[in-house]
Amino acid sequence: MSNSILISIITINYNDKVGLERTIKSIVNQTNKNFEYIVIDGNSSDGSKEVIEDYKDRIDLCVSEPDKGIYNAMNKGINNANGDYLLFINSGDELYNTNVLEENIAELHSEDLIYFDLLQVFKDKTNLHRFPDEINNNTFLKGTIGHPTTFIKKDLFHKIGLYDETLNIVADWKFFSLAFIKHNCSTRHVNKVLSKFYMDGVSTINNEKTKQERQKVIEENFSDYVRLNELENFAITVKNAKSIRFLRNLGILKFIDKI
């Protein structure tokens, strides 16, 4: 990565004093300092403002004012960011360790989305979540990549637009889906852990609302792709069925059935 390329790390917070301090520490204590750090707070009343004040000399921009939800706050961060690549580490989550930027900064080349792996933190265990090296339409129609592990080229927001503030939970998924499926953005997977994601956020708790929002986005933006995917899966099923009949006719399937 060229020294002229700047990273903007953005943290969104609302009334999560303990989580906010954990997040800030994981960022300001990085051994590599080649980034700008932006904290957007929704006018918290739980002591979060005092935490921000304690670290203000190590934060490039602090905004604390009422907002219209998490994606409105994230859009504020985008609009204030000067970086070539943006990374969202929201309140409560952490970068993996104090060396993770220094160890991986050279991985930022020219792709639109550069995504790493994620350590999921539950109350009683952790889980290493590895994302696929190769992603396709199904990656987003059935799942997603993680915003705390993905460096997003800022120009992509100029091309696609900001996060959809009419959504409460899945606007980041919608953005990634539009970027890959409709705008053919370039991607690359780095098989290393970048961040820790604590599994107590709104999108992990409200599963039914998440499903409803995703379905709405699919119907409005990706219905043609879903139908195409269904046709492709049907074709594969038919092809496999023909293959099974062919193997059975050859007498080979009886050996497979015994395995």
C-alpha positions as CSV (number, residue, x, y, z in Angstrom):
1,M,0.0,0.0,0.0
2,S,1.2,3.5,-0.8
3,N,1.9,5.8,2.0
4,S,-0.3,8.4,0.2
5,I,-3.4,6.2,0.8
6,L,-5.3,7.1,3.9
7,I,-7.7,4.9,6.0
8,S,-10.6,6.4,7.8
9,I,-11.9,4.3,10.8
10,I,-15.4,5.2,11.9
11,T,-17.1,4.3,15.2
12,I,-20.8,4.8,15.7
13,N,-22.1,5.0,19.3
14,Y,-25.3,5.6,21.2
15,N,-25.5,5.0,25.0
16,D,-22.9,2.3,25.1
17,K,-20.2,3.8,27.4
18,V,-18.5,0.6,28.3
19,G,-18.4,-0.8,24.7
20,L,-17.3,2.6,23.3
21,E,-14.2,2.7,25.5
22,R,-13.3,-0.8,24.5
23,T,-13.6,0.1,20.9
24,I,-11.7,3.4,21.2
25,K,-8.8,1.7,23.0
26,S,-8.5,-1.0,20.3
27,I,-8.1,1.7,17.7
28,V,-6.0,4.5,19.3
29,N,-3.5,1.9,20.6
30,Q,-2.7,0.5,17.1
31,T,1.0,0.4,16.4
32,N,0.3,1.8,12.9
33,K,-1.0,5.3,13.1
34,N,-1.6,5.9,9.4
35,F,-5.3,6.5,9.7
36,E,-7.8,9.1,10.7
37,Y,-10.3,8.2,13.4
38,I,-13.9,9.5,13.5
39,V,-16.4,9.0,16.3
40,I,-20.1,9.7,15.7
41,D,-22.2,9.7,18.8
42,G,-26.0,10.1,18.9
43,N,-26.1,12.6,21.8
44,S,-25.6,9.9,24.4
45,S,-26.7,10.4,28.0
46,D,-24.9,7.5,29.7
47,G,-21.4,8.9,30.1
48,S,-20.3,8.2,26.5
49,K,-19.5,11.9,25.9
50,E,-17.1,11.8,28.9
51,V,-15.4,8.8,27.4
52,I,-15.0,10.6,24.1
53,E,-13.6,13.7,26.0
54,D,-11.0,11.5,27.7
55,Y,-9.7,10.4,24.3
56,K,-10.3,13.5,22.2
57,D,-6.6,14.2,21.6
58,R,-6.4,10.8,19.9
59,I,-9.6,11.2,17.8
60,D,-9.5,13.2,14.7
61,L,-13.2,14.1,14.6
62,C,-15.9,13.8,17.2
63,V,-19.5,14.5,16.5
64,S,-22.1,14.2,19.3
65,E,-25.6,15.2,18.2
66,P,-29.0,13.6,17.8
67,D,-29.3,11.4,14.7
68,K,-32.0,9.4,12.9
69,G,-30.6,6.0,13.6
70,I,-27.4,4.0,13.0
71,Y,-27.3,4.4,9.2
72,N,-27.9,8.1,9.5
73,A,-24.9,8.2,11.9
74,M,-22.8,6.0,9.5
75,N,-23.6,8.4,6.7
76,K,-22.4,11.3,8.8
77,G,-19.1,9.4,9.2
78,I,-18.8,8.8,5.5
79,N,-19.5,12.4,4.6
80,N,-16.8,13.6,7.1
81,A,-14.2,11.0,6.1
82,N,-11.1,11.9,4.1
83,G,-9.8,8.4,3.6
84,D,-9.4,6.5,0.4
85,Y,-10.7,3.4,2.3
86,L,-13.3,3.4,5.1
87,L,-13.6,0.8,7.9
88,F,-16.5,0.8,10.4
89,I,-15.7,-0.5,13.9
90,N,-18.8,0.4,15.8
91,S,-19.2,0.8,19.5
92,G,-18.6,-2.4,21.4
93,D,-16.5,-4.1,18.7
94,E,-12.7,-4.2,18.5
95,L,-9.8,-4.5,16.1
96,Y,-8.3,-8.0,16.6
97,N,-5.1,-6.8,18.4
98,T,-2.9,-3.7,18.6
99,N,-0.8,-4.9,15.6
100,V,-3.5,-5.8,13.2
101,L,-3.4,-2.7,11.0
102,E,0.4,-2.7,10.9
103,E,0.4,-6.4,9.9
104,N,-2.2,-6.0,7.2
105,I,-2.0,-2.5,5.8
106,A,0.0,-3.8,2.8
107,E,-3.1,-5.8,1.8
108,L,-4.9,-2.7,0.7
109,H,-4.3,-2.6,-3.1
110,S,-6.9,-1.3,-5.5
111,E,-10.0,-3.4,-5.0
112,D,-13.3,-1.8,-4.1
113,L,-14.0,-4.1,-1.2
114,I,-11.2,-5.9,0.7
115,Y,-12.7,-8.2,3.3
116,F,-11.0,-10.1,6.1
117,D,-12.2,-12.8,8.6
118,L,-14.1,-12.2,11.9
119,L,-13.9,-13.4,15.4
120,Q,-17.4,-13.6,16.8
121,V,-17.6,-13.1,20.6
122,F,-20.5,-14.7,22.4
123,K,-21.2,-14.6,26.2
124,D,-19.6,-18.0,26.8
125,K,-17.5,-18.7,23.7
126,T,-15.9,-17.3,20.5
127,N,-16.2,-18.5,17.0
128,L,-13.8,-17.8,14.1
129,H,-16.0,-16.9,11.1
130,R,-14.1,-17.3,7.8
131,F,-15.6,-15.7,4.7
132,P,-15.2,-17.4,1.3
133,D,-12.3,-16.5,-1.0
134,E,-14.6,-16.3,-4.0
135,I,-17.9,-14.5,-3.6
136,N,-20.9,-14.5,-6.0
137,N,-24.5,-13.3,-6.1
138,N,-25.5,-16.1,-3.7
139,T,-23.1,-14.8,-1.1
140,F,-25.3,-11.7,-0.8
141,L,-28.7,-13.2,-1.5
142,K,-28.2,-15.7,1.2
143,G,-25.6,-14.0,3.5
144,T,-23.1,-11.2,3.4
145,I,-19.6,-10.1,4.3
146,G,-19.0,-8.2,7.5
147,H,-18.7,-4.4,7.7
148,P,-16.3,-4.6,10.7
149,T,-13.9,-6.7,8.5
150,T,-14.3,-4.8,5.2
151,F,-12.3,-1.9,3.9
152,I,-14.6,0.0,1.5
153,K,-13.2,2.3,-1.1
154,K,-14.8,5.7,-0.5
155,D,-15.4,6.2,-4.2
156,L,-17.9,3.3,-4.0
157,F,-20.2,5.5,-2.0
158,H,-20.0,8.2,-4.7
159,K,-20.9,5.5,-7.3
160,I,-23.7,3.7,-5.4
161,G,-24.9,6.2,-2.8
162,L,-24.9,6.3,1.0
163,Y,-26.6,3.7,3.3
164,D,-30.3,3.5,3.0
165,E,-31.7,5.3,6.0
166,T,-35.2,3.9,5.6
167,L,-33.8,0.6,6.8
168,N,-33.1,-0.1,10.5
169,I,-30.9,-3.2,10.3
170,V,-29.7,-4.3,6.8
171,A,-28.6,-1.2,5.0
172,D,-24.9,-2.3,5.1
173,W,-26.0,-5.7,3.5
174,K,-28.0,-3.8,0.9
175,F,-25.0,-1.6,0.0
176,F,-22.7,-4.6,-0.3
177,S,-25.3,-6.4,-2.4
178,L,-25.7,-3.5,-4.8
179,A,-22.0,-3.0,-5.0
180,F,-21.3,-6.6,-6.1
181,I,-24.5,-7.7,-7.9
182,K,-25.4,-4.5,-9.8
183,H,-22.2,-2.5,-9.9
184,N,-19.7,-5.3,-10.5
185,C,-17.3,-4.0,-7.9
186,S,-13.9,-5.7,-7.4
187,T,-13.3,-7.7,-4.3
188,R,-10.5,-9.6,-2.5
189,H,-10.5,-11.8,0.6
190,V,-7.6,-11.8,3.0
191,N,-7.6,-14.9,5.1
192,K,-6.8,-13.3,8.4
193,V,-8.8,-12.0,11.3
194,L,-9.2,-8.2,11.4
195,S,-11.8,-7.6,14.1
196,K,-13.9,-8.9,17.0
197,F,-17.6,-8.7,16.7
198,Y,-19.7,-9.0,19.8
199,M,-22.9,-10.9,19.1
200,D,-25.3,-8.8,21.0
201,G,-26.0,-6.0,18.5
202,V,-29.4,-5.1,17.0
203,S,-28.9,-7.1,13.8
204,T,-28.1,-10.3,15.8
205,I,-31.0,-9.9,18.2
206,N,-33.9,-8.9,15.9
207,N,-33.8,-11.9,13.5
208,E,-37.4,-11.6,12.4
209,K,-37.1,-7.9,11.5
210,T,-33.8,-8.7,9.7
211,K,-35.6,-11.2,7.5
212,Q,-38.4,-8.8,6.7
213,E,-36.0,-6.0,5.7
214,R,-33.9,-8.3,3.6
215,Q,-37.0,-9.6,1.8
216,K,-38.1,-6.1,1.1
217,V,-34.7,-5.2,-0.4
218,I,-34.6,-8.3,-2.5
219,E,-38.1,-7.7,-3.9
220,E,-37.3,-4.1,-4.7
221,N,-33.8,-4.6,-6.1
222,F,-32.9,-8.2,-6.9
223,S,-36.0,-10.1,-7.9
224,D,-34.6,-10.8,-11.4
225,Y,-31.4,-12.2,-9.9
226,V,-33.4,-14.4,-7.5
227,R,-35.4,-15.8,-10.4
228,L,-32.2,-16.4,-12.4
229,N,-30.7,-18.1,-9.4
230,E,-33.7,-20.3,-9.0
231,L,-33.5,-21.3,-12.7
232,E,-29.8,-22.1,-12.4
233,N,-30.4,-24.2,-9.3
234,F,-33.3,-26.0,-11.1
235,A,-31.0,-26.7,-14.1
236,I,-28.3,-28.1,-11.8
237,T,-30.9,-30.3,-10.1
238,V,-32.1,-31.7,-13.5
239,K,-28.5,-32.2,-14.6
240,N,-27.7,-34.1,-11.4
241,A,-30.8,-36.2,-11.7
242,K,-29.9,-37.2,-15.3
243,S,-26.4,-38.0,-14.1
244,I,-27.8,-40.3,-11.4
245,R,-29.9,-42.1,-13.9
246,F,-26.9,-42.5,-16.2
247,L,-24.8,-43.9,-13.3
248,R,-27.6,-46.3,-12.3
249,N,-27.9,-47.5,-15.9
250,L,-24.2,-48.2,-15.9
251,G,-24.5,-50.2,-12.6
252,I,-22.1,-47.9,-10.8
253,L,-24.6,-46.3,-8.4
254,K,-25.0,-49.6,-6.5
255,F,-21.4,-49.3,-5.4
256,I,-21.9,-45.7,-4.3
257,D,-25.0,-46.5,-2.4
258,K,-23.1,-49.0,-0.3
259,I,-20.5,-46.3,0.8
